[in-house]
Structure formats: structure tokens, C-alpha cells
Amino acid sequence: MKKEVILSTALFSITIGINAKQKNEQPNILLLISDEHNANIMGCDGNPLARTPTLDGLAKSGIYFNSFYCSSPQSVPSRQSLTTGKYVSHHNVWGNTPGVPEGTPSLARLLNAVGYESYLSGKMHYMGVGNHGFIVLDDQEKKKKDGELEVETFNGGKRKRIPADYFPDNKGQLGKEFRDLGGVDKPVGSGDRKVSGAVIDFIQNRKKSEKPFFVTMGLSAPHYPLTVPNNLLQKYKGKIPPPEIPVGYLENLPLNYRHLRYDRKLENLPEETVKLARECYYAKVEWMDSVMGTVIETMRKSPLYENTIIIYMSDHGENMGEHGMWWKNTLYDTGSRVPLIISYPKKWKGGQIRSGAAGNVDLVQTIAEMAGAKTPNDWDGNSMLNWISQPNTKWKDLAITEYYGPYLSSGMSMIRMGEWKYVYHTRADERHPAEMELFNMKTDPKELHNLAKEPSQQKRLKEIHAVLVKQLGEDPEQSELRFRNGAVPDNPNPSK
């Protein structure tokens, strides 16, 4: 028996197939998202200094994906991919600007159409453009909170980049990320406490007899500001090693990253600031882990737990001074690789690791298949469900990250394929051609040795660039041109 469900707006319809047995076995799905979590700052990623008992415990009961990448190292475009199932250059939300219009096909709407109720607590950075199928439990989007989003303005027309040769004298100023930095003896993160509290209330009041749910919780931590409880900070004082930056390394960074350092005022950081900021970041990750723990422990004590898939991820990483960078906005693993843990002990043995590359759009396809929903044909990615269930299943081992946001002289795209990682920085202008980076992630996991100019790697560069173009459907140069010409998301109802 097969039932057809039609999900419609003014200009599109999607046919979704569900059979009766599948509907009765639909699991609840709890998606927990942090903001700006460097994947290496977890015990389960092999970091002996990180204190993340909640996430380590979740990994022990689930599967940890250690080569998972966000679709963009910036909040809004990355979260838009989790909403729309598309790469950044396909949904056209390039930076922290308003997202796709209300009515656009979304993951929540697809799940609602096959019998779920979708709820959101906390930040998804929809920037006031609808809820995209979610019922809002606690709307921190409209409230001042830790980690206030820096909004970029765009009023139509063409977009401008930083001129390629523009490197002003910052006169020793430090980036605003370092204004609020250090330990405090007062409570922090009240917004995140409210967000998690709303989800806890939901879990405790939800009945097994009700519809299956898809709950997404978005915390602000460990996003800046790096103000943390003193008792946590003291655990890391003098224990965190400095960034690894070889002599002469910064002078040879690609043009985009040199601009990023100057525009964000990162070029003159005192050693004591670097040291304290890294210690604070570890402490804030531990604080975030404790908040996640309140929600996960509530779920484990609930009768809903047995039939609930718990997923933890972050929207992008944090550079922590590596490569001379802070904040996000880079395609190095510090900025683009994020944690992903999927736990469902009812079906999958815990303590497993998947090492193939995957990304946001693959997770969207996976959640849709978990729920029994069929995604639109123009969505990107591949479901990982078979790979999750059968570790020997062949997986594509491929992920793409794009960044066309601010602080740069041109946009850039990355593809991870197996042990190789390729980054293409588009042409800044006629005098500044495209730049490329190529890293062997097996022999050079810290990405300190760019092989793109090696004669022995020229064939590989062409081949991997061709795969990038095929996956995206256009060359990054075309994507950059569309960005500069003002491309915005399609409106599903152009009459509005």
C-alpha cells in the first residue's frame, strides 16, 4: 500500500511516497546544532585537552563522522543549506543576509508532509524570513544574545569586493572578537539556557502517542564573545599550545586570506591575547557541552528515547589562530570541518567512526530518508543511511564547501576527495588571477604545505577541478560572477 502526499506552494509541487509500515516506524529526530565548533576540540576527535563528556558519550552510543564539512564557513549560508538541501551557489544565500523566501521547499516541510511535526528552538538565522515549516518553541532570533550575528547589507544591484591591493594600516588595532575576552564570575549564556530549557520542556511533555517529531535546537555557543566562567577557564590556563605557524608562512598566504587577516585586524595580535583566546575557546566548548548534556540526558530519561535519533553538529568551525586566522571564513579544516555525531542505539552500534568526506547536503538527504520523505530532484547531496547501517557500503567520499561572503577579494570553493583537498580562489581582477591550494590530508593534516604549484600535481589539479565543476554545475568563476552581479534566491511565489 502506498500513499501519495503532495507538498505544494504557488509554483512547485513535490510528490512524496510513504507506505503504511514505514509511517508506523518513523523515528523521532532531534537535531542539535552549535555555532562555531572546531571539530578538533572534542575528546572523541582525539584531543586529550578537550573536556567534552557529553559529546564523547554521544559518540560512544553513536557514530562519529570525522571528515564532515559545512557547506559554508559562515552561519547563514551554512544553515540555509541545512534548510534547502542545496549548495551555497545553488540556493544563492551567499553571506549573512536574508535567506530564501518563505514557501521555498525545506527539510521541515518535507518531514511535515509525511506525518512529522517540526519544531525549532534557538537560532537558525532565518533573518526574519519565515520559519520554513517549523513551529517555534523559543525564538531567540529576535532577542539580543551571546554571539550576536553580524548582518551584512545588500539592497540589490551589483556587489563589490575588497580591492585586491587594498591593505590599510590598522595602526595596531585588534579585531572586535577580542574586545570581550576572559573569565567572569557571573552566569553566561542565558539565551542558550532558555533555548535548551524550551527543548527540555518539550521532551518532558511530549507523549509517545503523538506524531513523530523533528526538533532542531540551535545554540549560540561556542561562538564569540569568548567570555567564560572563571572556574572553567582555570582548567585550561597554561595548558593549550600556541598555533603552529612556520616561519614565512603568513607572507605566502593566498590573497583572500591576507585580506581576511587585515580586514578582521588579526595581523598584530599579542602572544598573551592569542594564549588567552585559545584557553577561553576550550572553556566555552566545555560550557556548550554541558548545555547539550542537559538536553541529551533529559532525552535519555524519556520514554521517547528508544525511538529517537539524536544528531549533533555545528554550522561551521573556528580557526583559533591557526594559519594566522580567527573567526571562521576559511576553507581550512579549522574553519570548514565540523563535528557530526548520529546516535540511535536501537538500530546502530555505538562507538563507530566513518572517515569518508561528507557534508551538509548529505545530512539533509539522510534525515529525509530516515523520515521516509523523498527530496526534490534539484536538491544536492546523497543519503548516508546505507553507509551508516553498513560501514562497508561504498561511499562517495566527497564534500564541497563554498565561501562567497565578506572580507575577501574574491569567492572561493573547496572540494575534499579522499585524502586530497583542493581549494580554488576565484580571480580578484585582471591583474590578480585565480589561486589554488592542494593539500594531502593524510600526510599534511594541518594544511601547511600547498602542493598546487608542484609539477607532479598539475594533472591532479585539472582532474579534481573538473570534478568540482561537475558537482556544482558551473565553474566557481561563474558563481563569483553571479555573486557580483547580484544573484539572490529564487522566489517560489514571484507575485509577492
C-alpha positions in Angstrom: 0.0 0.0 0.0 1.4 3.3 -1.0 0.0 6.7 -0.1 0.9 9.8 -2.1 1.4 13.1 -0.3 1.6 16.4 -2.3 3.5 19.3 -0.7 2.7 22.4 -2.6 3.2 26.2 -2.8 2.3 28.6 -5.6 4.8 27.4 -8.1 6.0 23.9 -7.1 4.8 20.5 -6.0 6.7 17.6 -4.7 5.3 14.0 -4.7 6.4 12.0 -1.6 5.8 8.3 -1.3 5.1 6.7 2.1 3.9 3.2 2.8 1.9 2.4 5.9 4.5 0.2 7.6 7.2 2.9 7.1 4.9 5.6 8.6 4.4 3.5 11.7 8.1 3.1 12.2 9.1 6.7 11.7 11.7 7.7 14.4 11.7 11.0 16.2 14.7 13.2 15.1 16.5 15.6 17.5 19.0 17.8 15.7 21.3 19.7 18.0 23.4 22.5 16.3 26.1 24.6 18.0 27.7 27.6 16.5 31.4 27.8 15.5 32.6 24.5 16.9 36.1 23.5 15.7 35.7 19.7 15.3 39.1 19.0 16.8 38.1 20.4 20.2 36.4 17.2 21.4 37.7 14.2 23.2 36.1 11.9 20.6 38.1 13.6 17.9 41.3 12.6 19.7 42.0 15.8 21.6 43.3 15.0 25.1 42.9 18.5 26.3 39.3 19.0 25.4 36.7 18.3 28.1 33.5 17.3 26.2 32.0 14.4 28.2 28.5 14.9 26.7 29.7 14.7 23.1 32.1 11.9 23.8 29.3 10.0 25.4 27.1 10.6 22.4 29.8 9.3 20.1 30.2 6.2 22.3 26.5 5.5 21.8 26.6 6.5 18.1 28.6 7.1 15.0 31.2 9.9 14.7 31.9 11.3 11.2 35.4 12.7 11.3 35.6 14.2 7.8 32.3 16.1 7.8 32.2 19.6 6.2 29.8 22.5 6.5 28.6 23.9 3.2 30.0 27.4 4.1 32.2 28.7 6.9 29.6 31.3 7.8 26.3 30.9 9.7 23.5 31.9 7.4 24.6 30.2 4.1 25.6 27.0 6.0 22.2 26.9 7.8 20.4 27.7 4.5 21.9 24.5 3.1 20.5 22.5 6.0 17.2 24.1 5.3 17.1 23.9 1.5 19.3 20.9 0.8 21.4 22.8 -1.7 25.0 24.0 -2.0 25.5 27.8 -1.4 25.9 28.6 -5.1 22.6 26.8 -5.7 20.5 28.5 -3.0 22.2 31.9 -3.6 22.3 32.9 0.0 26.0 33.9 -0.1 26.5 35.6 3.3 24.7 36.7 6.5 21.9 38.3 4.5 18.1 37.3 4.5 17.6 33.8 3.3 15.4 32.0 0.8 11.8 33.3 0.7 9.1 31.7 2.8 7.4 29.0 0.8 10.7 27.6 -0.6 10.8 23.8 -0.2 12.5 23.0 3.1 13.5 19.9 5.1 11.0 20.7 7.8 8.2 21.0 5.2 9.1 17.7 3.7 9.0 15.9 7.0 5.7 17.6 7.9 4.2 16.2 4.7 5.0 12.6 5.7 3.5 12.9 9.2 6.0 14.7 11.3 5.7 17.9 13.4 8.8 20.1 13.1 9.9 22.4 15.9 12.7 24.9 16.3 14.2 26.3 19.4 17.0 28.9 19.1 19.0 30.2 16.2 18.7 29.1 12.6 19.4 32.6 11.3 16.4 32.9 9.1 16.8 36.6 9.4 13.0 37.3 9.7 12.2 35.4 6.5 9.6 32.9 7.8 10.0 29.7 9.8 10.2 27.4 6.8 7.9 24.8 8.2 9.0 24.9 11.9 6.8 25.6 14.9 8.9 27.9 17.1 9.4 26.8 20.7 11.7 29.6 21.8 12.5 32.4 19.3 16.0 33.7 20.2 16.3 35.0 16.6 14.7 38.3 17.7 16.4 38.7 21.0 19.8 40.0 22.0 22.0 37.1 22.9 25.6 35.9 23.2 27.2 35.7 19.8 25.1 38.4 18.1 25.0 37.8 14.4 26.8 40.4 12.2 24.4 41.2 9.5 25.5 42.1 6.0 23.5 44.6 4.0 22.6 44.1 0.4 19.9 46.2 -1.3 20.1 44.8 -4.8 22.3 45.7 -7.8 25.9 44.6 -8.1 28.1 43.5 -5.2 31.5 44.9 -4.5 34.6 43.1 -3.3 37.6 44.4 -1.4 40.0 45.8 -4.0 42.9 43.3 -4.4 45.6 45.8 -3.5 43.8 47.4 -0.6 45.8 46.7 2.6 45.2 49.7 5.0 47.3 50.4 8.1 45.3 49.2 11.0 47.6 51.1 13.4 47.8 48.2 15.8 44.1 47.8 16.3 42.7 44.4 17.2 39.7 42.7 15.8 36.4 43.1 17.7 36.5 39.4 18.5 39.0 40.2 21.2 37.1 43.0 23.0 35.2 40.7 25.4 37.7 38.1 26.4 38.5 36.2 29.6 36.9 34.7 32.7 33.9 36.1 34.6 32.3 35.2 37.9 28.8 35.7 36.7 26.5 33.4 34.7 26.9 33.4 30.9 24.8 32.2 28.0 21.3 33.0 29.4 19.9 32.8 25.8 21.3 29.3 25.3 19.8 28.2 28.7 16.4 29.4 27.6 16.8 27.6 24.2 17.7 24.3 25.8 15.1 24.8 28.5 12.4 25.0 25.9 13.5 21.7 24.3 13.7 20.1 27.7 10.1 21.2 28.4 9.1 19.8 25.0 10.6 16.4 25.7 9.2 16.1 29.1 5.7 17.0 28.0 5.6 15.0 24.7 3.6 11.8 24.6 4.6 8.7 22.8 1.2 8.6 21.2 1.7 11.9 19.4 3.1 12.3 15.9 6.8 11.7 15.3 8.8 15.0 15.8 11.7 16.7 14.1 13.2 19.1 16.7 16.0 21.4 15.8 17.9 23.2 18.6 20.4 26.0 17.8 22.7 27.2 20.5 24.9 30.3 20.2 27.9 28.8 21.9 30.8 28.4 21.4 30.5 31.4 19.2 32.1 34.7 20.4 32.3 36.6 22.7 34.9 34.4 24.5 33.7 35.3 27.9 33.6 32.2 30.0 33.1 31.1 33.7 36.3 31.5 35.6 36.1 28.0 37.0 36.2 26.5 33.5 38.9 28.8 32.3 41.2 27.8 35.1 41.2 24.2 33.8 43.0 25.3 30.6 45.4 28.0 31.9 48.9 27.3 30.6 47.9 24.0 29.0 46.8 25.0 25.4 49.7 25.0 22.9 50.0 28.0 20.6 49.0 27.9 16.9 51.5 26.2 14.6 52.7 28.8 12.1 56.0 28.1 10.3 58.4 31.0 9.6 57.5 32.8 6.4 54.1 31.0 6.2 51.9 34.1 6.6 53.7 36.1 3.9 52.7 33.3 1.4 49.1 33.0 2.1 46.6 33.3 -0.8 45.4 36.9 -1.4 42.0 36.2 0.1 43.5 35.1 3.4 45.8 38.0 3.5 42.8 40.3 3.1 40.9 38.3 5.8 43.8 38.9 8.3 43.9 42.7 7.5 40.2 43.3 7.3 39.5 41.5 10.6 42.5 43.1 12.2 44.3 39.8 13.1 47.8 40.7 12.0 49.1 42.2 15.2 47.7 40.0 18.0 49.9 39.9 21.1 51.0 36.5 22.2 49.1 36.9 25.5 45.9 37.6 23.6 46.4 34.5 21.4 47.0 32.4 24.5 44.0 33.6 26.4 41.7 33.4 23.5 42.6 29.8 22.8 42.1 28.9 26.5 38.8 30.7 26.5 37.6 28.8 23.4 38.3 25.5 25.0 36.4 26.6 28.1 33.4 27.8 26.0 33.3 24.5 24.2 33.2 22.7 27.6 30.4 25.1 28.6 28.4 24.3 25.4 28.9 20.6 26.0 27.3 20.9 29.4 24.3 22.7 28.0 23.9 20.0 25.3 24.2 17.5 28.2 21.1 18.8 29.9 19.0 18.1 26.7 20.6 14.8 25.9 20.2 13.5 29.5 16.6 14.6 29.5 16.0 12.6 26.3 17.8 9.5 27.6 15.5 9.5 30.7 12.4 9.9 28.5 10.2 7.1 27.2 10.7 8.7 23.8 14.5 7.9 23.8 14.3 4.4 22.3 12.7 5.7 19.1 14.7 9.0 18.8 17.7 9.6 16.6 20.0 12.2 18.2 22.2 14.2 15.8 24.9 16.7 16.9 26.7 19.1 14.5 27.9 22.7 14.2 27.2 25.2 11.5 31.0 26.0 10.9 34.3 25.8 12.6 36.7 28.3 14.3 40.3 28.9 13.2 41.7 29.6 16.7 44.7 31.4 15.4 45.9 28.5 13.1 47.0 29.8 9.7 47.1 33.2 11.3 43.2 33.2 11.3 40.5 33.6 13.8 36.7 33.5 13.5 35.6 31.3 10.6 35.5 32.3 6.9 38.3 30.0 5.7 38.3 26.7 3.9 41.0 25.2 6.1 39.7 22.3 8.2 39.7 24.6 11.2 37.0 26.7 9.6 35.1 24.2 7.4 35.3 20.8 9.1 32.6 20.4 11.7 31.5 17.7 14.2 28.8 15.2 13.2 27.6 12.5 15.6 24.5 10.4 14.9 23.2 8.2 17.7 20.4 5.6 17.5 21.3 2.6 19.7 18.0 0.9 18.7 19.5 0.3 15.3 23.2 1.2 15.2 26.0 0.0 17.4 27.8 2.8 19.2 31.5 3.7 19.1 31.7 3.6 15.3 33.6 6.0 13.1 33.1 7.0 9.5 36.0 8.6 7.9 34.8 9.4 4.3 34.1 13.0 3.4 30.5 14.2 3.6 28.7 17.5 4.0 25.5 19.4 5.0 23.6 18.5 1.9 24.3 14.7 2.5 23.0 15.1 6.1 19.8 16.7 4.8 19.3 13.8 2.4 19.9 11.4 5.2 17.4 12.9 7.6 14.8 12.9 4.8 15.4 9.2 4.2 15.3 8.5 7.9 11.8 10.1 8.0 10.6 8.4 4.8 10.5 11.6 2.7 11.6 12.0 -0.9 13.6 15.1 -1.6 13.1 17.4 -4.7 15.1 16.4 -7.7 17.1 19.7 -7.6 18.4 19.1 -4.1 22.1 18.3 -3.8 23.8 15.5 -1.8 23.3 11.8 -1.2 21.8 10.0 1.7 24.3 8.4 4.1 21.8 5.9 5.5 23.1 2.8 3.8 26.7 3.8 4.8 25.5 4.4 8.4 23.8 1.0 8.5 26.5 -0.9 6.7 30.0 0.5 7.2 31.4 -1.5 4.3 29.0 0.2 1.9 30.8 2.2 -0.8 30.5 5.9 -0.1 31.4 8.8 -2.5 33.9 10.2 0.0 33.4 13.8 -1.3 32.4 17.1 0.2 32.1 20.7 -1.1 32.4 23.9 0.9 31.9 27.4 -0.7 32.5 30.9 0.7 31.4 34.0 -1.1 30.9 36.2 1.9 32.7 39.4 3.0 36.3 40.3 3.9 37.7 38.8 0.6 38.7 40.0 -2.8 37.0 37.0 -4.5 34.9 34.0 -3.7 36.4 30.5 -3.2 35.3 26.9 -3.3 36.8 23.7 -1.8 36.3 20.0 -2.6 37.6 17.2 -0.4 38.0 13.9 -2.2 39.6 11.0 -0.3 42.9 12.2 1.1 43.1 15.2 -1.2 41.7 18.7 -0.6 41.6 21.3 -3.3 40.7 25.0 -2.9 40.1 27.3 -5.8 40.2 31.1 -5.1 38.5 32.9 -8.0 40.2 35.7 -9.9 40.1 39.0 -8.0 40.6 41.2 -11.1 42.5 41.2 -14.3 45.8 41.7 -12.5 45.2 39.1 -9.8 44.5 35.6 -11.3 42.9 32.7 -9.6 44.9 31.0 -6.9 44.8 27.3 -6.0 45.7 25.2 -2.9 46.2 21.5 -2.9 46.7 19.5 0.3 47.3 15.8 1.0 45.3 15.5 4.2 46.9 12.2 5.1 50.4 13.4 5.1 49.7 17.1 5.9 46.5 17.2 8.1 47.3 20.7 9.3 47.4 22.0 5.7 50.7 23.8 5.9 52.2 22.6 2.6 50.4 23.7 -0.5 51.2 21.4 -3.4 49.4 23.3 -6.1 52.5 24.5 -7.8 54.3 21.2 -7.8 54.8 20.0 -11.4 53.9 16.5 -10.4 50.4 17.6 -9.2 49.2 19.5 -12.3 47.3 16.6 -13.8 45.6 16.0 -10.4 44.7 19.7 -10.2 42.9 19.6 -13.5 41.1 16.4 -12.7 39.9 17.5 -9.3 38.8 20.9 -10.6 36.8 19.1 -13.2 35.0 17.1 -10.5 34.3 20.3 -8.6 32.8 21.9 -11.7 30.7 18.8 -12.4 29.3 18.7 -8.9 28.4 22.4 -8.8 27.2 22.5 -12.4 29.3 25.6 -13.1 32.9 26.8 -12.7 33.5 28.8 -9.5 34.4 31.7 -11.7 30.8 31.7 -13.0 29.5 31.5 -9.4 31.6 34.5 -8.5 30.3 36.4 -11.5 26.7 35.7 -10.5 27.5 36.8 -6.9 29.0 40.1 -8.2 26.0 40.7 -10.5 23.6 40.4 -7.5 22.2 36.9 -7.7 19.6 36.2 -5.0 17.4 33.2 -4.1 14.5 32.3 -6.4 11.1 33.3 -5.1 8.6 30.4 -5.2 5.8 33.0 -5.5 7.1 35.9 -7.6 3.7 37.7 -7.3 4.7 38.6 -3.7 
